[in-house]
């Protein structure tokens, strides 16, 4: 009985997914418009990958040294 219940639960979960839910309820080949209505997909839009530059970190002298040290003569030195 446990196996039958588990099988029915698994099949019900798989059967509940469909393409219409993935398309916002409009069905395959359609999508939701700005006012909630269904509109047909017209063409394929290809978005080029975005190149992300590494972030620039600006550290003021005296702020990048660990506690108990200060920035002097080009490096962190003890008090």
N, CA, C and O atoms as a Tripos MOL2 file, in Angstrom:
@<TRIPOS>MOLECULE
protein
  316   315    79     0     0
PROTEIN
NO_CHARGES

@<TRIPOS>ATOM
      1 N           0.8160   -1.1870    0.0000 N.3       1 UNK1
      2 CA          0.0000    0.0000    0.0000 C.3       1 UNK1
      3 C           0.8710    1.2680    0.0000 C.2       1 UNK1
      4 O           0.5490    2.2610   -0.6520 O.2       1 UNK1
      5 N           1.9870    1.2030    0.7520 N.am      2 UNK2
      6 CA          2.8780    2.3580    0.7810 C.3       2 UNK2
      7 C           3.4840    2.6230   -0.5980 C.2       2 UNK2
      8 O           3.5990    3.7710   -1.0280 O.2       2 UNK2
      9 N           3.8690    1.5480   -1.2820 N.am      3 UNK3
     10 CA          4.4800    1.7070   -2.6050 C.3       3 UNK3
     11 C           3.4750    2.2360   -3.6160 C.2       3 UNK3
     12 O           3.8270    3.0340   -4.4840 O.2       3 UNK3
     13 N           2.2320    1.7980   -3.5090 N.am      4 UNK4
     14 CA          1.1890    2.2740   -4.4180 C.3       4 UNK4
     15 C           0.9440    3.7690   -4.1980 C.2       4 UNK4
     16 O           0.8210    4.5240   -5.1630 O.2       4 UNK4
     17 N           0.8750    4.1940   -2.9510 N.am      5 UNK5
     18 CA          0.6780    5.6050   -2.6450 C.3       5 UNK5
     19 C           1.8530    6.4470   -3.1480 C.2       5 UNK5
     20 O           1.6510    7.5320   -3.6930 O.2       5 UNK5
     21 N           3.0840    5.9460   -2.9640 N.am      6 UNK6
     22 CA          4.2630    6.6760   -3.4270 C.3       6 UNK6
     23 C           4.2770    6.7800   -4.9490 C.2       6 UNK6
     24 O           4.6410    7.8200   -5.4970 O.2       6 UNK6
     25 N           3.8830    5.7060   -5.6320 N.am      7 UNK7
     26 CA          3.8590    5.7280   -7.0920 C.3       7 UNK7
     27 C           2.8100    6.7010   -7.6110 C.2       7 UNK7
     28 O           3.0750    7.4500   -8.5510 O.2       7 UNK7
     29 N           1.6350    6.7010   -7.0180 N.am      8 UNK8
     30 CA          0.5750    7.6200   -7.4430 C.3       8 UNK8
     31 C           0.9920    9.0620   -7.1770 C.2       8 UNK8
     32 O           0.7370    9.9380   -8.0030 O.2       8 UNK8
     33 N           1.6210    9.3180   -6.0510 N.am      9 UNK9
     34 CA          2.0770   10.6660   -5.7260 C.3       9 UNK9
     35 C           3.1440   11.1260   -6.7100 C.2       9 UNK9
     36 O           3.1140   12.2730   -7.1540 O.2       9 UNK9
     37 N           4.0870   10.2550   -7.0580 N.am     10 UNK10
     38 CA          5.1460   10.6190   -8.0000 C.3      10 UNK10
     39 C           4.5750   10.8580   -9.3930 C.2      10 UNK10
     40 O           4.9630   11.8220  -10.0530 O.2      10 UNK10
     41 N           3.6680   10.0080   -9.8560 N.am     11 UNK11
     42 CA          3.0740   10.1890  -11.1830 C.3      11 UNK11
     43 C           2.2040   11.4450  -11.2370 C.2      11 UNK11
     44 O           2.1720   12.1300  -12.2590 O.2      11 UNK11
     45 N           1.5130   11.7450  -10.1690 N.am     12 UNK12
     46 CA          0.6910   12.9600  -10.1270 C.3      12 UNK12
     47 C           1.5310   14.2160  -10.1700 C.2      12 UNK12
     48 O           1.1390   15.2120  -10.7770 O.2      12 UNK12
     49 N           2.6880   14.1730   -9.5280 N.am     13 UNK13
     50 CA          3.5830   15.3230   -9.5440 C.3      13 UNK13
     51 C           4.1580   15.5340  -10.9340 C.2      13 UNK13
     52 O           4.2070   16.6660  -11.4150 O.2      13 UNK13
     53 N           4.5890   14.4760  -11.5810 N.am     14 UNK14
     54 CA          5.1650   14.5840  -12.9180 C.3      14 UNK14
     55 C           4.1050   15.0050  -13.9210 C.2      14 UNK14
     56 O           4.3900   15.7960  -14.8190 O.2      14 UNK14
     57 N           2.8850   14.4920  -13.7870 N.am     15 UNK15
     58 CA          1.8180   14.8020  -14.7370 C.3      15 UNK15
     59 C           1.3310   16.2370  -14.5870 C.2      15 UNK15
     60 O           0.7530   16.7850  -15.5250 O.2      15 UNK15
     61 N           1.5460   16.8530  -13.4430 N.am     16 UNK16
     62 CA          1.0400   18.2180  -13.2360 C.3      16 UNK16
     63 C           1.8880   19.2690  -13.9380 C.2      16 UNK16
     64 O           1.4200   20.3870  -14.1500 O.2      16 UNK16
     65 N           3.1330   18.9360  -14.3070 N.am     17 UNK17
     66 CA          3.9870   19.8890  -15.0190 C.3      17 UNK17
     67 C           3.6700   19.8290  -16.5110 C.2      17 UNK17
     68 O           3.4790   18.7500  -17.0710 O.2      17 UNK17
     69 N           3.6170   20.9940  -17.1460 N.am     18 UNK18
     70 CA          3.3760   21.0230  -18.5860 C.3      18 UNK18
     71 C           4.0460   22.2520  -19.1750 C.2      18 UNK18
     72 O           4.5280   23.1140  -18.4410 O.2      18 UNK18
     73 N           4.0770   22.3320  -20.4960 N.am     19 UNK19
     74 CA          4.6990   23.4720  -21.1660 C.3      19 UNK19
     75 C           3.8820   24.7380  -20.9640 C.2      19 UNK19
     76 O           4.4340   25.8390  -20.9770 O.2      19 UNK19
     77 N           2.5700   24.5970  -20.7770 N.am     20 UNK20
     78 CA          1.7290   25.7740  -20.6000 C.3      20 UNK20
     79 C           2.0770   26.5170  -19.3120 C.2      20 UNK20
     80 O           2.0300   27.7460  -19.2720 O.2      20 UNK20
     81 N           2.4230   25.7850  -18.2750 N.am     21 UNK21
     82 CA          2.8070   26.4420  -17.0320 C.3      21 UNK21
     83 C           4.1390   27.1640  -17.2000 C.2      21 UNK21
     84 O           4.3430   28.2400  -16.6390 O.2      21 UNK21
     85 N           5.0360   26.5760  -17.9650 N.am     22 UNK22
     86 CA          6.3330   27.2010  -18.1770 C.3      22 UNK22
     87 C           6.2020   28.4650  -19.0170 C.2      22 UNK22
     88 O           7.0160   29.3780  -18.8820 O.2      22 UNK22
     89 N           5.1860   28.5340  -19.8860 N.am     23 UNK23
     90 CA          5.0020   29.6970  -20.7520 C.3      23 UNK23
     91 C           4.0810   30.7290  -20.1120 C.2      23 UNK23
     92 O           3.5830   31.6090  -20.8140 O.2      23 UNK23
     93 N           3.8410   30.6540  -18.8340 N.am     24 UNK24
     94 CA          2.9910   31.6260  -18.1540 C.3      24 UNK24
     95 C           1.5110   31.3570  -18.3590 C.2      24 UNK24
     96 O           0.6920   32.2600  -18.1870 O.2      24 UNK24
     97 N           1.1490   30.1200  -18.7260 N.am     25 UNK25
     98 CA         -0.2520   29.7760  -18.9010 C.3      25 UNK25
     99 C          -0.7680   30.0100  -20.3020 C.2      25 UNK25
    100 O          -1.9520   29.7850  -20.5510 O.2      25 UNK25
    101 N           0.0590   30.4480  -21.2240 N.am     26 UNK26
    102 CA         -0.3870   30.7500  -22.5880 C.3      26 UNK26
    103 C          -0.2140   29.5650  -23.5280 C.2      26 UNK26
    104 O          -0.9030   29.4970  -24.5460 O.2      26 UNK26
    105 N           0.6660   28.6470  -23.2280 N.am     27 UNK27
    106 CA          0.8940   27.5080  -24.1040 C.3      27 UNK27
    107 C           2.1890   27.6700  -24.8790 C.2      27 UNK27
    108 O           2.8030   28.7370  -24.8670 O.2      27 UNK27
    109 N           2.6060   26.5920  -25.5600 N.am     28 UNK28
    110 CA          3.8600   26.6720  -26.3060 C.3      28 UNK28
    111 C           3.7500   27.6280  -27.4900 C.2      28 UNK28
    112 O           2.7420   27.6260  -28.1960 O.2      28 UNK28
    113 N           4.7620   28.4300  -27.7060 N.am     29 UNK29
    114 CA          4.7580   29.3970  -28.8020 C.3      29 UNK29
    115 C           4.1240   30.7240  -28.4470 C.2      29 UNK29
    116 O           4.0180   31.6040  -29.3020 O.2      29 UNK29
    117 N           3.7030   30.8860  -27.2130 N.am     30 UNK30
    118 CA          3.0530   32.1230  -26.7520 C.3      30 UNK30
    119 C           3.6970   32.5710  -25.4530 C.2      30 UNK30
    120 O           4.3200   31.7730  -24.7530 O.2      30 UNK30
    121 N           3.5450   33.8560  -25.1320 N.am     31 UNK31
    122 CA          4.0630   34.3870  -23.8750 C.3      31 UNK31
    123 C           3.1280   35.4850  -23.3790 C.2      31 UNK31
    124 O           2.2690   35.9650  -24.1200 O.2      31 UNK31
    125 N           3.3030   35.8750  -22.1270 N.am     32 UNK32
    126 CA          2.4960   36.9460  -21.5430 C.3      32 UNK32
    127 C           3.0250   38.2980  -21.9970 C.2      32 UNK32
    128 O           4.2350   38.5260  -22.0040 O.2      32 UNK32
    129 N           2.1250   39.1880  -22.3720 N.am     33 UNK33
    130 CA          2.4850   40.5350  -22.7780 C.3      33 UNK33
    131 C           2.5660   41.4680  -21.5890 C.2      33 UNK33
    132 O           2.4310   41.0300  -20.4460 O.2      33 UNK33
    133 N           2.7880   42.7620  -21.8460 N.am     34 UNK34
    134 CA          2.9350   43.7110  -20.7440 C.3      34 UNK34
    135 C           1.6430   43.9250  -19.9470 C.2      34 UNK34
    136 O           1.6980   44.3270  -18.7850 O.2      34 UNK34
    137 N           0.4930   43.6630  -20.5530 N.am     35 UNK35
    138 CA         -0.7720   43.8550  -19.8480 C.3      35 UNK35
    139 C          -1.4100   42.5330  -19.4520 C.2      35 UNK35
    140 O          -2.5820   42.5100  -19.0770 O.2      35 UNK35
    141 N          -0.6670   41.4270  -19.5260 N.am     36 UNK36
    142 CA         -1.1580   40.1410  -19.0680 C.3      36 UNK36
    143 C          -1.7900   39.2730  -20.1320 C.2      36 UNK36
    144 O          -2.1330   38.1240  -19.8540 O.2      36 UNK36
    145 N          -1.9580   39.7810  -21.3410 N.am     37 UNK37
    146 CA         -2.5560   38.9830  -22.4070 C.3      37 UNK37
    147 C          -1.5290   38.0760  -23.0680 C.2      37 UNK37
    148 O          -0.3250   38.3140  -22.9780 O.2      37 UNK37
    149 N          -2.0220   37.0230  -23.7380 N.am     38 UNK38
    150 CA         -1.1300   36.1010  -24.4340 C.3      38 UNK38
    151 C          -0.7740   36.6690  -25.8050 C.2      38 UNK38
    152 O          -1.6480   37.1200  -26.5460 O.2      38 UNK38
    153 N           0.5210   36.6410  -26.1360 N.am     39 UNK39
    154 CA          1.0010   37.1280  -27.4220 C.3      39 UNK39
    155 C           1.8800   36.0560  -28.0460 C.2      39 UNK39
    156 O           2.5800   35.3420  -27.3280 O.2      39 UNK39
    157 N           1.8600   35.9260  -29.3890 N.am     40 UNK40
    158 CA          2.6920   34.8990  -30.0170 C.3      40 UNK40
    159 C           4.1740   35.2920  -29.9870 C.2      40 UNK40
    160 O           4.5290   36.4700  -30.0380 O.2      40 UNK40
    161 N           5.0140   34.2720  -29.9030 N.am     41 UNK41
    162 CA          6.4550   34.5030  -30.0130 C.3      41 UNK41
    163 C           6.7680   34.7840  -31.4670 C.2      41 UNK41
    164 O           6.4200   33.9830  -32.3340 O.2      41 UNK41
    165 N           7.4180   35.9040  -31.7560 N.am     42 UNK42
    166 CA          7.6250   36.2930  -33.1440 C.3      42 UNK42
    167 C           8.9580   35.8250  -33.7000 C.2      42 UNK42
    168 O           8.9870   35.2160  -34.7700 O.2      42 UNK42
    169 N          10.0340   36.0820  -33.0310 N.am     43 UNK43
    170 CA         11.3410   35.7200  -33.5590 C.3      43 UNK43
    171 C          12.2490   35.3410  -32.4060 C.2      43 UNK43
    172 O          11.9450   35.5800  -31.2370 O.2      43 UNK43
    173 N          13.3580   34.7510  -32.7660 N.am     44 UNK44
    174 CA         14.3290   34.3270  -31.7650 C.3      44 UNK44
    175 C          15.2310   35.5130  -31.4480 C.2      44 UNK44
    176 O          15.7630   36.1540  -32.3550 O.2      44 UNK44
    177 N          15.4010   35.8010  -30.1800 N.am     45 UNK45
    178 CA         16.2660   36.8900  -29.7400 C.3      45 UNK45
    179 C          17.5010   36.2660  -29.1110 C.2      45 UNK45
    180 O          17.4030   35.4950  -28.1550 O.2      45 UNK45
    181 N          18.6670   36.6060  -29.6570 N.am     46 UNK46
    182 CA         19.9260   36.0800  -29.1400 C.3      46 UNK46
    183 C          20.6110   37.2010  -28.3710 C.2      46 UNK46
    184 O          20.8800   38.2700  -28.9190 O.2      46 UNK46
    185 N          20.8850   36.9510  -27.1120 N.am     47 UNK47
    186 CA         21.5360   37.9440  -26.2590 C.3      47 UNK47
    187 C          23.0090   37.5700  -26.1590 C.2      47 UNK47
    188 O          23.3310   36.4770  -25.6920 O.2      47 UNK47
    189 N          23.9180   38.4570  -26.5910 N.am     48 UNK48
    190 CA         25.3350   38.1260  -26.5130 C.3      48 UNK48
    191 C          25.7930   38.0870  -25.0570 C.2      48 UNK48
    192 O          25.2430   38.7910  -24.2100 O.2      48 UNK48
    193 N          26.7920   37.2710  -24.7720 N.am     49 UNK49
    194 CA         27.2800   37.2160  -23.3920 C.3      49 UNK49
    195 C          27.9080   38.5400  -22.9950 C.2      49 UNK49
    196 O          28.5530   39.2030  -23.8080 O.2      49 UNK49
    197 N          27.7160   38.9160  -21.7530 N.am     50 UNK50
    198 CA         28.2310   40.1720  -21.2560 C.3      50 UNK50
    199 C          29.6020   39.9380  -20.6330 C.2      50 UNK50
    200 O          29.7820   39.0200  -19.8330 O.2      50 UNK50
    201 N          30.5520   40.7650  -21.0010 N.am     51 UNK51
    202 CA         31.8960   40.6690  -20.4350 C.3      51 UNK51
    203 C          31.9230   41.5060  -19.1610 C.2      51 UNK51
    204 O          31.6640   42.7090  -19.1820 O.2      51 UNK51
    205 N          32.2350   40.8570  -18.0770 N.am     52 UNK52
    206 CA         32.2510   41.5410  -16.7910 C.3      52 UNK52
    207 C          33.6990   41.8060  -16.4040 C.2      52 UNK52
    208 O          34.4950   40.8790  -16.2540 O.2      52 UNK52
    209 N          34.0240   43.0660  -16.2480 N.am     53 UNK53
    210 CA         35.3840   43.4480  -15.8430 C.3      53 UNK53
    211 C          35.5350   43.2210  -14.3440 C.2      53 UNK53
    212 O          34.5690   43.3570  -13.5940 O.2      53 UNK53
    213 N          36.7270   42.8800  -13.9110 N.am     54 UNK54
    214 CA         36.9120   42.7130  -12.4650 C.3      54 UNK54
    215 C          36.6980   44.0480  -11.7520 C.2      54 UNK54
    216 O          37.0200   45.1040  -12.2970 O.2      54 UNK54
    217 N          36.1600   44.0000  -10.5440 N.am     55 UNK55
    218 CA         35.9030   45.2490   -9.8390 C.3      55 UNK55
    219 C          37.1940   45.9770   -9.4770 C.2      55 UNK55
    220 O          38.2120   45.3520   -9.1820 O.2      55 UNK55
    221 N          37.1360   47.2790   -9.5020 N.am     56 UNK56
    222 CA         38.2860   48.1010   -9.1410 C.3      56 UNK56
    223 C          38.1810   48.4050   -7.6590 C.2      56 UNK56
    224 O          37.1720   48.9360   -7.1960 O.2      56 UNK56
    225 N          39.2190   48.0690   -6.9210 N.am     57 UNK57
    226 CA         39.2370   48.2970   -5.4830 C.3      57 UNK57
    227 C          40.2340   49.4010   -5.1910 C.2      57 UNK57
    228 O          41.4130   49.2900   -5.5270 O.2      57 UNK57
    229 N          39.7560   50.4680   -4.5620 N.am     58 UNK58
    230 CA         40.6190   51.5820   -4.1960 C.3      58 UNK58
    231 C          40.7670   51.5620   -2.6860 C.2      58 UNK58
    232 O          39.7860   51.6720   -1.9510 O.2      58 UNK58
    233 N          41.9980   51.4220   -2.2330 N.am     59 UNK59
    234 CA         42.2680   51.3750   -0.7960 C.3      59 UNK59
    235 C          43.1240   52.5760   -0.4520 C.2      59 UNK59
    236 O          44.2080   52.7600   -1.0050 O.2      59 UNK59
    237 N          42.6290   53.3900    0.4610 N.am     60 UNK60
    238 CA         43.4130   54.5310    0.9050 C.3      60 UNK60
    239 C          44.5370   54.0560    1.8030 C.2      60 UNK60
    240 O          44.3450   53.1250    2.5850 O.2      60 UNK60
    241 N          45.6870   54.6630    1.7130 N.am     61 UNK61
    242 CA         46.7830   54.2790    2.6010 C.3      61 UNK61
    243 C          46.3600   54.4120    4.0660 C.2      61 UNK61
    244 O          45.7140   55.3830    4.4590 O.2      61 UNK61
    245 N          46.7290   53.4430    4.8340 N.am     62 UNK62
    246 CA         46.3650   53.4500    6.2440 C.3      62 UNK62
    247 C          45.0880   52.6890    6.5090 C.2      62 UNK62
    248 O          44.7810   52.3880    7.6620 O.2      62 UNK62
    249 N          44.3400   52.3700    5.4780 N.am     63 UNK63
    250 CA         43.0840   51.6470    5.6610 C.3      63 UNK63
    251 C          43.2030   50.1740    5.2960 C.2      63 UNK63
    252 O          42.3440   49.3760    5.6700 O.2      63 UNK63
    253 N          44.2590   49.7980    4.5670 N.am     64 UNK64
    254 CA         44.3660   48.4340    4.1130 C.3      64 UNK64
    255 C          45.2590   47.5620    4.9660 C.2      64 UNK64
    256 O          45.4170   46.3770    4.6710 O.2      64 UNK64
    257 N          45.8410   48.1020    6.0020 N.am     65 UNK65
    258 CA         46.7470   47.3380    6.8590 C.3      65 UNK65
    259 C          45.9660   46.6930    7.9960 C.2      65 UNK65
    260 O          44.9360   47.2210    8.4170 O.2      65 UNK65
    261 N          46.4470   45.5550    8.4970 N.am     66 UNK66
    262 CA         45.7750   44.9250    9.6350 C.3      66 UNK66
    263 C          45.8950   45.7920   10.8950 C.2      66 UNK66
    264 O          46.6950   46.7260   10.9470 O.2      66 UNK66
    265 N          45.0930   45.4690   11.8920 N.am     67 UNK67
    266 CA         45.1320   46.2150   13.1460 C.3      67 UNK67
    267 C          46.5050   46.0990   13.7920 C.2      67 UNK67
    268 O          47.1220   45.0330   13.7670 O.2      67 UNK67
    269 N          46.9720   47.1760   14.3590 N.am     68 UNK68
    270 CA         48.2790   47.2080   15.0070 C.3      68 UNK68
    271 C          49.4000   47.6180   14.0690 C.2      68 UNK68
    272 O          50.5620   47.6720   14.4720 O.2      68 UNK68
    273 N          49.0510   47.9140   12.7900 N.am     69 UNK69
    274 CA         50.0620   48.3580   11.8350 C.3      69 UNK69
    275 C          49.5610   49.6000   11.1220 C.2      69 UNK69
    276 O          48.3640   49.8840   11.1120 O.2      69 UNK69
    277 N          50.4970   50.3430   10.5200 N.am     70 UNK70
    278 CA         50.1580   51.5420    9.7540 C.3      70 UNK70
    279 C          50.9040   51.4900    8.4270 C.2      70 UNK70
    280 O          51.8920   50.7680    8.2910 O.2      70 UNK70
    281 N          50.4270   52.2610    7.4480 N.am     71 UNK71
    282 CA         51.0590   52.3290    6.1370 C.3      71 UNK71
    283 C          52.1460   53.3900    6.1660 C.2      71 UNK71
    284 O          51.8530   54.5810    6.2660 O.2      71 UNK71
    285 N          53.4030   52.9600    6.0790 N.am     72 UNK72
    286 CA         54.5360   53.8810    6.0380 C.3      72 UNK72
    287 C          55.6020   53.3180    5.1220 C.2      72 UNK72
    288 O          55.8770   52.1190    5.1260 O.2      72 UNK72
    289 N          56.1980   54.2000    4.3370 N.am     73 UNK73
    290 CA         57.3120   53.8620    3.4520 C.3      73 UNK73
    291 C          56.9430   52.7440    2.4720 C.2      73 UNK73
    292 O          57.7760   51.9010    2.1380 O.2      73 UNK73
    293 N          55.6970   52.7450    2.0200 N.am     74 UNK74
    294 CA         55.2870   51.8200    0.9790 C.3      74 UNK74
    295 C          54.8650   50.4390    1.4290 C.2      74 UNK74
    296 O          54.6910   49.5550    0.5900 O.2      74 UNK74
    297 N          54.6920   50.2150    2.7400 N.am     75 UNK75
    298 CA         54.2070   48.9080    3.2130 C.3      75 UNK75
    299 C          53.6470   49.0540    4.6180 C.2      75 UNK75
    300 O          53.7900   50.1020    5.2470 O.2      75 UNK75
    301 N          53.0140   48.0070    5.1000 N.am     76 UNK76
    302 CA         52.4450   48.0230    6.4470 C.3      76 UNK76
    303 C          53.5470   47.7670    7.4580 C.2      76 UNK76
    304 O          54.3170   46.8140    7.3430 O.2      76 UNK76
    305 N          53.6010   48.6400    8.4450 N.am     77 UNK77
    306 CA         54.6220   48.5080    9.4890 C.3      77 UNK77
    307 C          53.9550   48.5990   10.8450 C.2      77 UNK77
    308 O          52.8930   49.2030   10.9940 O.2      77 UNK77
    309 N          54.6060   47.9800   11.8510 N.am     78 UNK78
    310 CA         54.0880   48.0310   13.2200 C.3      78 UNK78
    311 C          54.2210   49.4440   13.7570 C.2      78 UNK78
    312 O          55.0430   50.2190   13.2670 O.2      78 UNK78
    313 N          53.4280   49.7850   14.7490 N.am     79 UNK79
    314 CA         53.4760   51.1130   15.3630 C.3      79 UNK79
    315 C          54.8520   51.4430   15.8460 C.2      79 UNK79
    316 O          55.0720   52.5250   16.3900 O.2      79 UNK79
@<TRIPOS>BOND
     1     1     2 1
     2     2     3 1
     3     3     4 2
     4     3     5 am
     5     5     6 1
     6     6     7 1
     7     7     8 2
     8     7     9 am
     9     9    10 1
    10    10    11 1
    11    11    12 2
    12    11    13 am
    13    13    14 1
    14    14    15 1
    15    15    16 2
    16    15    17 am
    17    17    18 1
    18    18    19 1
    19    19    20 2
    20    19    21 am
    21    21    22 1
    22    22    23 1
    23    23    24 2
    24    23    25 am
    25    25    26 1
    26    26    27 1
    27    27    28 2
    28    27    29 am
    29    29    30 1
    30    30    31 1
    31    31    32 2
    32    31    33 am
    33    33    34 1
    34    34    35 1
    35    35    36 2
    36    35    37 am
    37    37    38 1
    38    38    39 1
    39    39    40 2
    40    39    41 am
    41    41    42 1
    42    42    43 1
    43    43    44 2
    44    43    45 am
    45    45    46 1
    46    46    47 1
    47    47    48 2
    48    47    49 am
    49    49    50 1
    50    50    51 1
    51    51    52 2
    52    51    53 am
    53    53    54 1
    54    54    55 1
    55    55    56 2
    56    55    57 am
    57    57    58 1
    58    58    59 1
    59    59    60 2
    60    59    61 am
    61    61    62 1
    62    62    63 1
    63    63    64 2
    64    63    65 am
    65    65    66 1
    66    66    67 1
    67    67    68 2
    68    67    69 am
    69    69    70 1
    70    70    71 1
    71    71    72 2
    72    71    73 am
    73    73    74 1
    74    74    75 1
    75    75    76 2
    76    75    77 am
    77    77    78 1
    78    78    79 1
    79    79    80 2
    80    79    81 am
    81    81    82 1
    82    82    83 1
    83    83    84 2
    84    83    85 am
    85    85    86 1
    86    86    87 1
    87    87    88 2
    88    87    89 am
    89    89    90 1
    90    90    91 1
    91    91    92 2
    92    91    93 am
    93    93    94 1
    94    94    95 1
    95    95    96 2
    96    95    97 am
    97    97    98 1
    98    98    99 1
    99    99   100 2
   100    99   101 am
   101   101   102 1
   102   102   103 1
   103   103   104 2
   104   103   105 am
   105   105   106 1
   106   106   107 1
   107   107   108 2
   108   107   109 am
   109   109   110 1
   110   110   111 1
   111   111   112 2
   112   111   113 am
   113   113   114 1
   114   114   115 1
   115   115   116 2
   116   115   117 am
   117   117   118 1
   118   118   119 1
   119   119   120 2
   120   119   121 am
   121   121   122 1
   122   122   123 1
   123   123   124 2
   124   123   125 am
   125   125   126 1
   126   126   127 1
   127   127   128 2
   128   127   129 am
   129   129   130 1
   130   130   131 1
   131   131   132 2
   132   131   133 am
   133   133   134 1
   134   134   135 1
   135   135   136 2
   136   135   137 am
   137   137   138 1
   138   138   139 1
   139   139   140 2
   140   139   141 am
   141   141   142 1
   142   142   143 1
   143   143   144 2
   144   143   145 am
   145   145   146 1
   146   146   147 1
   147   147   148 2
   148   147   149 am
   149   149   150 1
   150   150   151 1
   151   151   152 2
   152   151   153 am
   153   153   154 1
   154   154   155 1
   155   155   156 2
   156   155   157 am
   157   157   158 1
   158   158   159 1
   159   159   160 2
   160   159   161 am
   161   161   162 1
   162   162   163 1
   163   163   164 2
   164   163   165 am
   165   165   166 1
   166   166   167 1
   167   167   168 2
   168   167   169 am
   169   169   170 1
   170   170   171 1
   171   171   172 2
   172   171   173 am
   173   173   174 1
   174   174   175 1
   175   175   176 2
   176   175   177 am
   177   177   178 1
   178   178   179 1
   179   179   180 2
   180   179   181 am
   181   181   182 1
   182   182   183 1
   183   183   184 2
   184   183   185 am
   185   185   186 1
   186   186   187 1
   187   187   188 2
   188   187   189 am
   189   189   190 1
   190   190   191 1
   191   191   192 2
   192   191   193 am
   193   193   194 1
   194   194   195 1
   195   195   196 2
   196   195   197 am
   197   197   198 1
   198   198   199 1
   199   199   200 2
   200   199   201 am
   201   201   202 1
   202   202   203 1
   203   203   204 2
   204   203   205 am
   205   205   206 1
   206   206   207 1
   207   207   208 2
   208   207   209 am
   209   209   210 1
   210   210   211 1
   211   211   212 2
   212   211   213 am
   213   213   214 1
   214   214   215 1
   215   215   216 2
   216   215   217 am
   217   217   218 1
   218   218   219 1
   219   219   220 2
   220   219   221 am
   221   221   222 1
   222   222   223 1
   223   223   224 2
   224   223   225 am
   225   225   226 1
   226   226   227 1
   227   227   228 2
   228   227   229 am
   229   229   230 1
   230   230   231 1
   231   231   232 2
   232   231   233 am
   233   233   234 1
   234   234   235 1
   235   235   236 2
   236   235   237 am
   237   237   238 1
   238   238   239 1
   239   239   240 2
   240   239   241 am
   241   241   242 1
   242   242   243 1
   243   243   244 2
   244   243   245 am
   245   245   246 1
   246   246   247 1
   247   247   248 2
   248   247   249 am
   249   249   250 1
   250   250   251 1
   251   251   252 2
   252   251   253 am
   253   253   254 1
   254   254   255 1
   255   255   256 2
   256   255   257 am
   257   257   258 1
   258   258   259 1
   259   259   260 2
   260   259   261 am
   261   261   262 1
   262   262   263 1
   263   263   264 2
   264   263   265 am
   265   265   266 1
   266   266   267 1
   267   267   268 2
   268   267   269 am
   269   269   270 1
   270   270   271 1
   271   271   272 2
   272   271   273 am
   273   273   274 1
   274   274   275 1
   275   275   276 2
   276   275   277 am
   277   277   278 1
   278   278   279 1
   279   279   280 2
   280   279   281 am
   281   281   282 1
   282   282   283 1
   283   283   284 2
   284   283   285 am
   285   285   286 1
   286   286   287 1
   287   287   288 2
   288   287   289 am
   289   289   290 1
   290   290   291 1
   291   291   292 2
   292   291   293 am
   293   293   294 1
   294   294   295 1
   295   295   296 2
   296   295   297 am
   297   297   298 1
   298   298   299 1
   299   299   300 2
   300   299   301 am
   301   301   302 1
   302   302   303 1
   303   303   304 2
   304   303   305 am
   305   305   306 1
   306   306   307 1
   307   307   308 2
   308   307   309 am
   309   309   310 1
   310   310   311 1
   311   311   312 2
   312   311   313 am
   313   313   314 1
   314   314   315 1
   315   315   316 2
@<TRIPOS>SUBSTRUCTURE
     1 UNK1         2 RESIDUE 1 A UNK
     2 UNK2         6 RESIDUE 1 A UNK
     3 UNK3        10 RESIDUE 1 A UNK
     4 UNK4        14 RESIDUE 1 A UNK
     5 UNK5        18 RESIDUE 1 A UNK
     6 UNK6        22 RESIDUE 1 A UNK
     7 UNK7        26 RESIDUE 1 A UNK
     8 UNK8        30 RESIDUE 1 A UNK
     9 UNK9        34 RESIDUE 1 A UNK
    10 UNK10       38 RESIDUE 1 A UNK
    11 UNK11       42 RESIDUE 1 A UNK
    12 UNK12       46 RESIDUE 1 A UNK
    13 UNK13       50 RESIDUE 1 A UNK
    14 UNK14       54 RESIDUE 1 A UNK
    15 UNK15       58 RESIDUE 1 A UNK
    16 UNK16       62 RESIDUE 1 A UNK
    17 UNK17       66 RESIDUE 1 A UNK
    18 UNK18       70 RESIDUE 1 A UNK
    19 UNK19       74 RESIDUE 1 A UNK
    20 UNK20       78 RESIDUE 1 A UNK
    21 UNK21       82 RESIDUE 1 A UNK
    22 UNK22       86 RESIDUE 1 A UNK
    23 UNK23       90 RESIDUE 1 A UNK
    24 UNK24       94 RESIDUE 1 A UNK
    25 UNK25       98 RESIDUE 1 A UNK
    26 UNK26      102 RESIDUE 1 A UNK
    27 UNK27      106 RESIDUE 1 A UNK
    28 UNK28      110 RESIDUE 1 A UNK
    29 UNK29      114 RESIDUE 1 A UNK
    30 UNK30      118 RESIDUE 1 A UNK
    31 UNK31      122 RESIDUE 1 A UNK
    32 UNK32      126 RESIDUE 1 A UNK
    33 UNK33      130 RESIDUE 1 A UNK
    34 UNK34      134 RESIDUE 1 A UNK
    35 UNK35      138 RESIDUE 1 A UNK
    36 UNK36      142 RESIDUE 1 A UNK
    37 UNK37      146 RESIDUE 1 A UNK
    38 UNK38      150 RESIDUE 1 A UNK
    39 UNK39      154 RESIDUE 1 A UNK
    40 UNK40      158 RESIDUE 1 A UNK
    41 UNK41      162 RESIDUE 1 A UNK
    42 UNK42      166 RESIDUE 1 A UNK
    43 UNK43      170 RESIDUE 1 A UNK
    44 UNK44      174 RESIDUE 1 A UNK
    45 UNK45      178 RESIDUE 1 A UNK
    46 UNK46      182 RESIDUE 1 A UNK
    47 UNK47      186 RESIDUE 1 A UNK
    48 UNK48      190 RESIDUE 1 A UNK
    49 UNK49      194 RESIDUE 1 A UNK
    50 UNK50      198 RESIDUE 1 A UNK
    51 UNK51      202 RESIDUE 1 A UNK
    52 UNK52      206 RESIDUE 1 A UNK
    53 UNK53      210 RESIDUE 1 A UNK
    54 UNK54      214 RESIDUE 1 A UNK
    55 UNK55      218 RESIDUE 1 A UNK
    56 UNK56      222 RESIDUE 1 A UNK
    57 UNK57      226 RESIDUE 1 A UNK
    58 UNK58      230 RESIDUE 1 A UNK
    59 UNK59      234 RESIDUE 1 A UNK
    60 UNK60      238 RESIDUE 1 A UNK
    61 UNK61      242 RESIDUE 1 A UNK
    62 UNK62      246 RESIDUE 1 A UNK
    63 UNK63      250 RESIDUE 1 A UNK
    64 UNK64      254 RESIDUE 1 A UNK
    65 UNK65      258 RESIDUE 1 A UNK
    66 UNK66      262 RESIDUE 1 A UNK
    67 UNK67      266 RESIDUE 1 A UNK
    68 UNK68      270 RESIDUE 1 A UNK
    69 UNK69      274 RESIDUE 1 A UNK
    70 UNK70      278 RESIDUE 1 A UNK
    71 UNK71      282 RESIDUE 1 A UNK
    72 UNK72      286 RESIDUE 1 A UNK
    73 UNK73      290 RESIDUE 1 A UNK
    74 UNK74      294 RESIDUE 1 A UNK
    75 UNK75      298 RESIDUE 1 A UNK
    76 UNK76      302 RESIDUE 1 A UNK
    77 UNK77      306 RESIDUE 1 A UNK
    78 UNK78      310 RESIDUE 1 A UNK
    79 UNK79      314 RESIDUE 1 A UNK
